[in-house]
């Protein structure tokens, strides 16, 4: 706690609160930790997903394959990018089942989730390579996992293994042009060299200095072995959420995701002392 308070004080004294030295240092430290070339701080894991999609020009008329057993942000970002989420059922390990993936002429990317820190099946990357698709990896629950696709999206929400004291996120990639595009997108389409010159339409999605300073301190003490809690997530799979009713999915379409969701419901009910499900 003392080191975190000291880090916050350091930022307050500096008077630099947005896209300063703390963010730059954290980006380098996270890139080194995750063994990637580039890391770009944004204001949430959700924005990391959205800006990654935007950086790849995925939008109107495209389809992005993803899992129905995940937090809504995964599919929400796809919709907010102007494209259509296409759900594929999961396996016993709760990650997307590559054997069920079907590619159409509208498929532009696969957005798989490293759920509970589990790495993806190699087949996901093989399919993407075969059909020349982007792979955007939702790594919100998998900080430190190896990036094998084009882009990885990290969340530093307070409950994560590496958690800030508020919202924070990061995009990681090994492609320089993607990193440069995300940097523009996060800051109203302008570069650090000329903040009043806007080359593209962007967003206000900057990781602030205080959160970066806090994360730098916490990263120093990150345990080597992570243990993820699998018991309290996602009692309603995304294809059965009211907001995705327009996609036309129905109960029974993704039996494994529904089975896992029912287990979560049962666990939550037992904790609340109500077995009348």
N, C-alpha and C positions, 0 to 999 in steps of 0.2 A: 504493500500500500504506500509506503514512504517513497519508493522509487517512482510510482505512478504520479503521486502528488508533486514530486520534484519535476517530473516530465511536463505536467500541466503548467506548473509555474514557469518552466523554461519557455514554453510557448507564449504565455501571457506577457512575459518580459520582452520577448522578441517583437511583439506587436504584429507578427505575420501569422494570419489565421487560415489562409486558403492557398493551397498549392505552393507551399514553401519547402524549406529544407527538410522538415520532418517527413513529409509525404515522399519526397525524392529519396530519402534514406530508407524509408520503409519499403518502397518499391524495389530498391536494389536488394535489400535483405530478404524480402519475400521471393524475388526472382532466384536468388542464390539458394534459398531453402528448398524451393520447388524445382530447382535445376532447369530453369527456363531462361531464355534470353531477355524477355521483357515482362514487366508487371506494371499495370496502370491502375492507380487508385481511383475508385468511384464511390458514390455515396451509399451504395447498398448492393447486396448480392443480386437483387432483382434487376437493378440497373446494369449490373455486369452482364446479365443475360440479354437485356434489351439492346445495349450498346454493341454487344458482340454480333447480334443478328443484323443490326443496322450497318455495322462496319463491313459486313459481307454482302450488302445490298440485297438482303433477303426481305421480300415484302409482298405487295399485292400480286395475287395469282399463284404464289408459291405455297408449298406445303412443307411442314416440318414434322418429322416423326419424333414422338416422345412417349414417356411413360404416363399411365393414368394413376400410378401409385407414387405420389410425390406431393410436395407442397405446391399450392396453386401458382406460386410465382413462376414456376417452370413454364407452364402453358400460358399464363397471363402475359409473360414477356413476348411469347410468340404472337399472340393476338394483338398486343400493343405495337408490334412491329408491322402490323397490317397483313399478316399472313395467317394460315390455317393450321392449327395443331391436329395431327393425326395420331391417335393413341394406338399403342401396341402393348399387349399384355406382358406381364412379368413372369419370371421363373421363381423357383423356391428361394433363391438368394435375394429376391425382391428387386433385382435389376431387370431391365428390359430384356425380353427373350428374342435374340437375334433370329432364331428360326421362324419367327412369326412376322418378321418385317417384310412388307410388300412395297416395292418401289413403283411409282407411276411417273408419267412425264411431267408432273407438277412437283415431284419431290425435289427439294433443293438442299435439305440438310437433315441430319439426325442429331437430336438433342437428348442424349441419354443422361441418366442421373447415377452418380456414384452413391447409391443410397446406403446410409449408415457406414460410410467409409469404404464400401466394397468396390474394388476395381471392376471395370467392364470386361465382358467377354471379348476376346480377340476378334471374333466373328463380326462384331459391330464395325470395327475399323476395316475389315476385309470387304464388307458390303459397301461401305462408303467409298473405298478405293475403286471397287469394280464399277460403280455407277457414277463416279466423279462427284461425290456429294461432300459438303462441308460436315465436319463433326464439331459441334459446340458442346463441351462437357460441363454439365452442372455438377460442380465439385463443392457445393455449399457445405456438405457434410464430410468432405474428404480432403481437408487441408493437408498438403504434403504428398498426396497421391501423384503418380507419374502422369504427366500430360502426354497423350499420344495422338490426340486430334489436333484441330487447327486452333481452337481457343478453349481455355478453361475459365470458369466463372466461380469466384470465391465469395463467400459471405463471412463477415466478421460480426454478425449479430451477437449480442451478449451471451447467448446460450451456446455458441459454437465453441469448439476446442480452442481456437484462438478468437476470443471475443473482445470487441470494443466496449465502450461504455455508452453505446448508442448504435445507430446504423452506420455501417461501413462495408465496403466490398472492393473487389479487385478483379481485373481481367489479366490472365496470363497467356502468353503465346510465344512461339519461336519465330514468328513472321513479323518482320519490321514494319511492313506496310499496314498490317492489321493494328499493330501497336500505335502507329502514327495516326491512323483513322480514329481509333478509340480516344486518343488524347484530344483530338479535335472535337469529337462528339460530346465528350464530357464537359466541355468548356465553351458552350455556345458556338461551336464551329470555329473557334479562334485558337491561334497558337500562343505560346508564352512570349514569343518575340514581339508580337503585335496583337494585343488583346482587342483592339478595335477594328481589326481586319478579319472578316468572317468568310471563310472559303466555302463552308457548307452550313446547312441548318443543323444545329446541334441541340444540346440539352444543358441544364444546370445540374450536373451530377459529379460534383467535386468532393473528394475525400478531404475533410478539414484537418488542419494541423494538430488539433488537440487529440482527435481520435488516432491519428497516425502516431503521435508521440506515445500514447497509451499502448497501442499495439506493438510498438518497438520494444517497450519494456516487457510486455507479456511474452513476446516471441523469444526473448532471452531465456525464459524459464519454462518454455514449452516442454512437456514430458516427451520422452522418446516413444513410448508405447501409448497409443490412444485406445480408449474403450468407449464405443458409442452406445447410447441408450436406444433400443429398438422398440420400446414398449408403449410409447405415448404419441405416436404420429399417425395422422391421416385416417380417421375413422370413416371418411366418405371419399371414395376414389373420384378422380376428377371427372370422369365421363358421366357420373351421376350427380354432379354439382349443378344447381339450377342455372348458373351463369353459362354453362356449356350445353344447355339443352338444345340450342340451335344447331349443334353439330349432328344431332340425330342418333346419338348412341342411346342404348337402353340397358336395363339390368340384364345381366347374363352375357353381355358382349365380351367382357374381360373377366372370366371366372377366377383366375388366380389373384388378380388385384382385389376383387370383391371378397375373396376368401381371407386375404391378409387384412383387409379393412375390418371384416367381421371379428377377427381375432382382437384387433385393437379396441373395437367397441366393447367386447366382452371384458377385456382387461380394465378399461376405464369404468365400466359398470360395476365390476367387483370392487374396485377401489372406492367407489362412491357408495357401496353397500346396497346396490340395487341389482338383483339378478333377473329382473323381469324384462328380458329383452325379447 
